[in-house]
């Protein structure tokens, strides 16, 4: 997956620009997204994947306008759990890595537990 870092991906809190670089929140969203692409084809009707844990390490800042390539690889896969590693690279240099665990749940039961309407 490729993303170009935009202003809305930078570190911002309470309307304060903290650092004009690829922020942790955007990195987490992208790590989840690229990992979900590995899980989604394996889901059966009525199943959904939910995030269970995520560990992120950032190694270098990435400025706005720079292109980041995110790659996910399967570490462990069972009927109910998928663990992936994610690497984020800019111009070939490792800028972040992550380990993400997703669990497979019954969609209707999960939505009911969360107080959400049925989809």
MOQUIZI-V501477 format. One record per pair of residues at least 12 apart in sequence whose ideal C-beta (glycine too) atoms are under 10 Angstrom apart, sorted by the first residue. I is the first residue (numbers start at 1). J is the second residue. Records with the same first field share a line. If there is no record, write none. Layout:
# MOQUIZI-V501477
I->J + J
This chain:
# MOQUIZI-V501477
1->30 + 31 + 33 + 34 + 35 + 37 + 68 + 69 + 70 + 71 + 72 + 86 + 88
2->30 + 34 + 67 + 68 + 69 + 70
3->22 + 26 + 27 + 29 + 30 + 33 + 34 + 62 + 66 + 67 + 68 + 69 + 70 + 88
4->64 + 65 + 66 + 67 + 68
5->20 + 21 + 22 + 23 + 26 + 27 + 61 + 62 + 63 + 64 + 65 + 66 + 67 + 68 + 90
6->22 + 26 + 64 + 65
7->20 + 64 + 65
8->23 + 26 + 64
9->21 + 22 + 23 + 25 + 26 + 27 + 29 + 30 + 62 + 64 + 68
10->22 + 23 + 25 + 26 + 62 + 63 + 64
11->23 + 24 + 25 + 26 + 61
12->25
13->25
19->61 + 63
20->61 + 63 + 64
21->58 + 60 + 61 + 62 + 63 + 64 + 66 + 95
22->58 + 60 + 61 + 62 + 63 + 64 + 66 + 68 + 88 + 90 + 95 + 96
23->58 + 61 + 62
24->56 + 58 + 96
26->62 + 68
27->56 + 58 + 62 + 68 + 70 + 86 + 88 + 95 + 96 + 98
28->51 + 54 + 56 + 86 + 96 + 98 + 100
30->68 + 70 + 86 + 88 + 96 + 98
31->51 + 54 + 55 + 56 + 70 + 72 + 84 + 85 + 86 + 87 + 88 + 96 + 97 + 98 + 99 + 100
32->49 + 51 + 54 + 72 + 84 + 86 + 98 + 100 + 102
33->70 + 72 + 86
34->69 + 70 + 71 + 72 + 73 + 84 + 86 + 87 + 88 + 98 + 100
35->49 + 51 + 54 + 70 + 72 + 73 + 74 + 82 + 83 + 84 + 85 + 86 + 98 + 99 + 100 + 101 + 102
36->49 + 51 + 72 + 82 + 84 + 100 + 102
37->72 + 84
38->72 + 73 + 74 + 77 + 82 + 84 + 100 + 102
39->72 + 74 + 77 + 81 + 82 + 84 + 100 + 102 + 103 + 104
40->102
42->77 + 79 + 82 + 104
43->104 + 107
44->79 + 104
45->107
46->105 + 106 + 107 + 108 + 109
47->79 + 80 + 104 + 105 + 106 + 107 + 110
48->102 + 103 + 104 + 105 + 106 + 107 + 108 + 109 + 110 + 111 + 119
49->81 + 82 + 102 + 103 + 104 + 105 + 107 + 110
50->101 + 102 + 103 + 104 + 105 + 107 + 110 + 114
51->100 + 101 + 102 + 103
52->81 + 82 + 83 + 100 + 101 + 102 + 103 + 105
53->83 + 99 + 100 + 101 + 102 + 103
54->86 + 98 + 99 + 100 + 101 + 102
55->85 + 97 + 98 + 99 + 100 + 101
56->86 + 88 + 96 + 97 + 98 + 99 + 100
57->94 + 96 + 97 + 98 + 99
58->88 + 95 + 96 + 97 + 98
59->88 + 89 + 93 + 94 + 95 + 96 + 97
60->88 + 89 + 90 + 93 + 94 + 95 + 96
61->90 + 95
62->88 + 89 + 90 + 91 + 93 + 95 + 96
63->90
66->90 + 91 + 95
67->89 + 90 + 91
68->88 + 89 + 90 + 91 + 95 + 96
69->87 + 88 + 89 + 90 + 91 + 92 + 95
70->86 + 87 + 88 + 89 + 95 + 96 + 98
71->84 + 85 + 86 + 87 + 88 + 89
72->84 + 85 + 86 + 87 + 98 + 100
73->85 + 86 + 87
75->99 + 100 + 101
76->101
78->103 + 104
79->104
80->102 + 103 + 104 + 105
81->101 + 102 + 103 + 104
82->100 + 101 + 102 + 103 + 104
83->99 + 100 + 101 + 102
84->98 + 99 + 100 + 101 + 102
85->97 + 98 + 99 + 100
86->98 + 99 + 100
107->119
